[in-house]
């Protein structure tokens, strides 16, 4: 049986050389949506927890989406379009775009799977030409008379740490596939993604953090310094 080939990509510091959640937060400071000193202190603390592997993803998501929830859809979407033009598009490196396109040209199904929320990341995935995005899904206020906009809470299983494996389980089931029917290559920079890296047929430590680089070296995983 011919296996379906999947190329899975983390996003932040893997396909783009920065953290989109963090940089979006910084961008909202410039818009006056957040008080600079207090927001930066909290944002830095959450980011340090993420790198250390101790992040409470639900608490972080409430923090990261608070301004968007307050501002509503019209202002938020307009601001994100500005963020894409000023921050994201200039930051997309040609070698990262080529890596994605090479997999697509080879007939692989490309999936971006990220612990950053869908509001921030869907336009970024679109910029890479990738329709398949597994991000943190956000709840909306869908009560009768509700706003229909985001509440700050996570909907379903967050695509974070072991949750990335669960989300891939769900994605495969939705496509009538099992792990034994696919050949997966997974690119990630983060120690948080070890569960999915261990599940992949070809784990690729991409621009890896210090802990992942050490683990990849010990396990003889491929190391790709895409932005070197």
C-alpha positions as a LaTeX table, in Angstrom:
\begin{tabular}{lrrr}
\hline
Residue & $x$ (\AA) & $y$ (\AA) & $z$ (\AA) \\
\hline
Unk1 & 0.00 & 0.00 & 0.00 \\
Unk2 & 1.28 & 3.43 & $-0.94$ \\
Unk3 & 1.32 & 5.68 & 2.08 \\
Unk4 & 0.02 & 9.25 & 2.03 \\
Unk5 & 2.93 & 11.61 & 2.58 \\
Unk6 & 2.41 & 14.39 & 5.11 \\
Unk7 & 4.75 & 17.30 & 5.78 \\
Unk8 & 3.90 & 18.79 & 9.16 \\
Unk9 & 5.27 & 22.15 & 10.22 \\
Unk10 & 5.30 & 24.02 & 13.46 \\
Unk11 & 5.06 & 27.74 & 12.73 \\
Unk12 & 6.84 & 30.05 & 15.18 \\
Unk13 & 10.64 & 29.94 & 14.93 \\
Unk14 & 10.21 & 27.05 & 12.48 \\
Unk15 & 8.68 & 28.53 & 9.33 \\
Unk16 & 9.00 & 32.12 & 10.51 \\
Unk17 & 12.00 & 33.46 & 12.47 \\
Unk18 & 9.89 & 34.92 & 15.29 \\
Unk19 & 6.96 & 34.07 & 17.56 \\
Unk20 & 3.75 & 35.30 & 15.94 \\
Unk21 & 1.75 & 35.29 & 19.17 \\
Unk22 & 4.41 & 37.34 & 20.95 \\
Unk23 & 4.93 & 39.76 & 18.07 \\
Unk24 & 1.16 & 40.25 & 17.67 \\
Unk25 & 1.04 & 41.18 & 21.34 \\
Unk26 & 3.82 & 43.70 & 20.82 \\
Unk27 & 1.96 & 45.05 & 17.80 \\
Unk28 & $-1.19$ & 45.65 & 19.86 \\
Unk29 & 0.85 & 47.74 & 22.29 \\
Unk30 & 1.65 & 50.04 & 19.39 \\
Unk31 & $-2.06$ & 50.29 & 18.65 \\
Unk32 & $-2.72$ & 51.39 & 22.21 \\
Unk33 & $-4.79$ & 48.26 & 22.91 \\
Unk34 & $-2.61$ & 47.25 & 25.86 \\
Unk35 & $-0.67$ & 49.15 & 28.50 \\
Unk36 & 2.92 & 48.72 & 27.45 \\
Unk37 & 4.82 & 48.00 & 30.65 \\
Unk38 & 2.33 & 45.63 & 32.27 \\
Unk39 & 1.54 & 43.76 & 29.05 \\
Unk40 & 5.20 & 43.31 & 28.16 \\
Unk41 & 5.98 & 42.01 & 31.64 \\
Unk42 & 3.22 & 39.40 & 31.44 \\
Unk43 & 3.98 & 38.53 & 27.81 \\
Unk44 & 7.65 & 37.98 & 28.61 \\
Unk45 & 6.74 & 35.80 & 31.59 \\
Unk46 & 4.41 & 33.60 & 29.52 \\
Unk47 & 7.03 & 33.33 & 26.77 \\
Unk48 & 9.66 & 32.21 & 29.28 \\
Unk49 & 7.23 & 29.57 & 30.57 \\
Unk50 & 6.62 & 28.38 & 27.01 \\
Unk51 & 10.35 & 27.97 & 26.37 \\
Unk52 & 10.73 & 26.15 & 29.69 \\
Unk53 & 7.85 & 23.80 & 28.90 \\
Unk54 & 5.73 & 24.97 & 31.87 \\
Unk55 & 3.12 & 27.13 & 30.11 \\
Unk56 & $-0.56$ & 27.00 & 31.16 \\
Unk57 & $-1.95$ & 27.27 & 27.65 \\
Unk58 & $-5.47$ & 28.21 & 28.78 \\
Unk59 & $-4.24$ & 31.09 & 30.94 \\
Unk60 & $-1.98$ & 32.28 & 28.16 \\
Unk61 & $-4.74$ & 32.13 & 25.55 \\
Unk62 & $-7.04$ & 34.26 & 27.70 \\
Unk63 & $-4.23$ & 36.79 & 28.11 \\
Unk64 & $-3.17$ & 36.76 & 24.45 \\
Unk65 & $-6.68$ & 37.22 & 23.04 \\
Unk66 & $-8.03$ & 39.69 & 25.60 \\
Unk67 & $-7.47$ & 42.75 & 23.41 \\
Unk68 & $-9.02$ & 41.10 & 20.35 \\
Unk69 & $-12.04$ & 40.07 & 22.43 \\
Unk70 & $-12.44$ & 43.66 & 23.65 \\
Unk71 & $-11.95$ & 45.32 & 20.26 \\
Unk72 & $-14.36$ & 43.11 & 18.33 \\
Unk73 & $-14.14$ & 41.70 & 14.81 \\
Unk74 & $-14.00$ & 44.81 & 12.63 \\
Unk75 & $-11.12$ & 46.53 & 14.43 \\
Unk76 & $-9.30$ & 43.26 & 15.09 \\
Unk77 & $-9.36$ & 42.02 & 11.51 \\
Unk78 & $-8.25$ & 45.40 & 10.17 \\
Unk79 & $-5.40$ & 45.50 & 12.67 \\
Unk80 & $-4.32$ & 41.98 & 11.76 \\
Unk81 & $-4.19$ & 42.89 & 8.08 \\
Unk82 & $-1.88$ & 45.73 & 9.05 \\
Unk83 & 0.21 & 43.34 & 11.18 \\
Unk84 & 0.56 & 41.00 & 8.21 \\
Unk85 & 1.82 & 43.80 & 5.97 \\
Unk86 & 4.19 & 45.37 & 8.47 \\
Unk87 & 5.51 & 42.36 & 10.41 \\
Unk88 & 4.72 & 38.94 & 8.96 \\
Unk89 & 5.16 & 39.27 & 5.20 \\
Unk90 & 8.55 & 41.03 & 5.52 \\
Unk91 & 9.59 & 38.28 & 7.93 \\
Unk92 & 8.81 & 35.31 & 5.68 \\
Unk93 & 12.15 & 34.01 & 4.45 \\
Unk94 & 12.44 & 32.62 & 0.90 \\
Unk95 & 14.12 & 29.41 & 2.10 \\
Unk96 & 11.16 & 28.66 & 4.38 \\
Unk97 & 8.65 & 29.31 & 1.62 \\
Unk98 & 10.68 & 27.10 & $-0.74$ \\
Unk99 & 10.74 & 24.26 & 1.79 \\
Unk100 & 6.95 & 24.26 & 1.95 \\
Unk101 & 6.61 & 24.57 & $-1.82$ \\
Unk102 & 9.09 & 21.73 & $-2.42$ \\
Unk103 & 6.95 & 19.41 & $-0.32$ \\
Unk104 & 3.83 & 20.52 & $-2.17$ \\
Unk105 & 5.55 & 20.01 & $-5.53$ \\
Unk106 & 6.47 & 16.48 & $-4.44$ \\
Unk107 & 2.79 & 15.76 & $-3.85$ \\
Unk108 & 2.96 & 15.86 & $-0.04$ \\
Unk109 & 0.03 & 17.18 & 1.96 \\
Unk110 & 1.33 & 20.09 & 4.02 \\
Unk111 & $-0.18$ & 20.81 & 7.44 \\
Unk112 & 0.82 & 23.65 & 9.75 \\
Unk113 & 0.25 & 22.64 & 13.36 \\
Unk114 & 0.85 & 25.37 & 15.90 \\
Unk115 & 0.19 & 26.28 & 19.53 \\
Unk116 & $-0.66$ & 29.83 & 18.46 \\
Unk117 & $-4.34$ & 30.66 & 18.09 \\
Unk118 & $-6.28$ & 30.55 & 14.84 \\
Unk119 & $-6.94$ & 34.32 & 14.73 \\
Unk120 & $-3.23$ & 35.10 & 14.58 \\
Unk121 & $-2.13$ & 32.19 & 12.40 \\
Unk122 & $-4.71$ & 31.53 & 9.69 \\
Unk123 & $-3.62$ & 34.50 & 7.53 \\
Unk124 & 0.00 & 33.42 & 8.02 \\
Unk125 & $-0.76$ & 29.89 & 6.84 \\
Unk126 & $-2.54$ & 31.42 & 3.84 \\
Unk127 & 0.58 & 33.47 & 3.06 \\
Unk128 & 2.51 & 30.20 & 2.87 \\
Unk129 & $-0.15$ & 28.73 & 0.57 \\
Unk130 & $-1.17$ & 26.14 & 3.18 \\
Unk131 & $-4.93$ & 25.59 & 3.63 \\
Unk132 & $-4.51$ & 22.86 & 6.26 \\
Unk133 & $-4.00$ & 24.59 & 9.63 \\
Unk134 & $-4.29$ & 23.02 & 13.07 \\
Unk135 & $-4.05$ & 25.90 & 15.52 \\
Unk136 & $-5.54$ & 26.72 & 18.90 \\
Unk137 & $-9.25$ & 26.89 & 18.11 \\
Unk138 & $-11.10$ & 29.66 & 19.94 \\
Unk139 & $-14.57$ & 29.61 & 21.41 \\
Unk140 & $-17.08$ & 32.16 & 20.18 \\
Unk141 & $-19.98$ & 33.70 & 22.05 \\
Unk142 & $-22.76$ & 31.87 & 20.24 \\
Unk143 & $-25.46$ & 32.30 & 22.85 \\
Unk144 & $-28.76$ & 33.78 & 21.72 \\
Unk145 & $-28.04$ & 37.47 & 21.42 \\
Unk146 & $-24.31$ & 36.84 & 21.86 \\
Unk147 & $-21.60$ & 38.70 & 20.01 \\
Unk148 & $-20.50$ & 35.77 & 17.84 \\
Unk149 & $-16.93$ & 36.88 & 18.56 \\
Unk150 & $-14.14$ & 35.24 & 20.51 \\
Unk151 & $-14.46$ & 34.73 & 24.26 \\
Unk152 & $-10.80$ & 34.07 & 25.07 \\
Unk153 & $-11.41$ & 30.41 & 25.88 \\
Unk154 & $-10.05$ & 27.46 & 23.92 \\
Unk155 & $-12.42$ & 25.28 & 21.92 \\
Unk156 & $-11.59$ & 21.58 & 21.97 \\
Unk157 & $-8.12$ & 20.17 & 22.46 \\
Unk158 & $-5.35$ & 22.77 & 22.27 \\
Unk159 & $-2.66$ & 21.96 & 19.70 \\
Unk160 & 0.06 & 22.19 & 22.34 \\
Unk161 & 2.54 & 19.56 & 23.54 \\
Unk162 & 0.71 & 16.16 & 23.63 \\
Unk163 & $-2.33$ & 17.96 & 22.23 \\
Unk164 & $-0.62$ & 18.17 & 18.85 \\
Unk165 & $-0.67$ & 14.37 & 18.65 \\
Unk166 & $-4.35$ & 14.35 & 19.61 \\
Unk167 & $-5.18$ & 16.97 & 16.99 \\
Unk168 & $-3.31$ & 14.95 & 14.36 \\
Unk169 & $-5.23$ & 11.84 & 15.46 \\
Unk170 & $-8.44$ & 13.78 & 14.84 \\
Unk171 & $-7.24$ & 15.17 & 11.50 \\
Unk172 & $-6.27$ & 11.71 & 10.27 \\
Unk173 & $-9.63$ & 10.25 & 11.32 \\
Unk174 & $-11.46$ & 13.06 & 9.51 \\
Unk175 & $-9.54$ & 12.14 & 6.35 \\
Unk176 & $-10.15$ & 8.42 & 6.72 \\
Unk177 & $-6.53$ & 7.73 & 7.58 \\
Unk178 & $-4.54$ & 6.10 & 10.37 \\
Unk179 & $-0.92$ & 6.56 & 11.39 \\
Unk180 & $-0.06$ & 3.29 & 9.65 \\
Unk181 & $-1.34$ & 4.73 & 6.35 \\
Unk182 & 0.78 & 7.88 & 6.33 \\
Unk183 & 4.44 & 8.79 & 6.17 \\
Unk184 & 5.02 & 11.92 & 8.23 \\
Unk185 & 7.84 & 14.41 & 8.31 \\
Unk186 & 7.56 & 16.95 & 11.13 \\
Unk187 & 9.58 & 20.14 & 11.40 \\
Unk188 & 9.76 & 21.94 & 14.75 \\
Unk189 & 12.06 & 24.17 & 16.77 \\
Unk190 & 10.62 & 23.46 & 20.21 \\
Unk191 & 11.14 & 21.00 & 23.04 \\
Unk192 & 7.36 & 21.31 & 23.56 \\
Unk193 & 6.86 & 19.37 & 20.32 \\
Unk194 & 8.75 & 16.23 & 21.34 \\
Unk195 & 5.52 & 14.15 & 21.56 \\
Unk196 & 4.74 & 14.73 & 17.87 \\
Unk197 & 8.40 & 14.56 & 16.84 \\
Unk198 & 8.55 & 11.10 & 18.42 \\
Unk199 & 5.40 & 10.08 & 16.53 \\
Unk200 & 6.67 & 11.25 & 13.14 \\
Unk201 & 8.49 & 8.96 & 10.73 \\
Unk202 & 11.02 & 11.71 & 10.04 \\
Unk203 & 11.51 & 14.19 & 12.89 \\
Unk204 & 13.40 & 17.31 & 11.85 \\
Unk205 & 14.66 & 19.63 & 14.59 \\
Unk206 & 14.39 & 22.94 & 12.76 \\
Unk207 & 16.17 & 25.99 & 14.16 \\
Unk208 & 16.00 & 24.03 & 17.41 \\
Unk209 & 16.12 & 25.52 & 20.87 \\
Unk210 & 18.99 & 24.40 & 23.07 \\
Unk211 & 17.13 & 21.52 & 24.70 \\
Unk212 & 15.75 & 20.17 & 21.42 \\
Unk213 & 19.13 & 20.45 & 19.73 \\
Unk214 & 20.70 & 18.33 & 22.47 \\
Unk215 & 17.91 & 15.75 & 22.24 \\
Unk216 & 18.04 & 15.64 & 18.44 \\
Unk217 & 21.80 & 15.15 & 18.55 \\
Unk218 & 21.47 & 12.30 & 21.05 \\
Unk219 & 18.74 & 10.59 & 19.02 \\
Unk220 & 20.40 & 11.29 & 15.66 \\
Unk221 & 17.43 & 13.23 & 14.34 \\
Unk222 & 18.02 & 15.51 & 11.41 \\
Unk223 & 18.84 & 19.09 & 12.40 \\
Unk224 & 17.94 & 21.87 & 9.99 \\
Unk225 & 19.12 & 25.42 & 10.64 \\
Unk226 & 16.81 & 27.08 & 8.18 \\
Unk227 & 17.63 & 30.64 & 9.17 \\
Unk228 & 21.37 & 30.25 & 9.72 \\
\hline
\end{tabular}
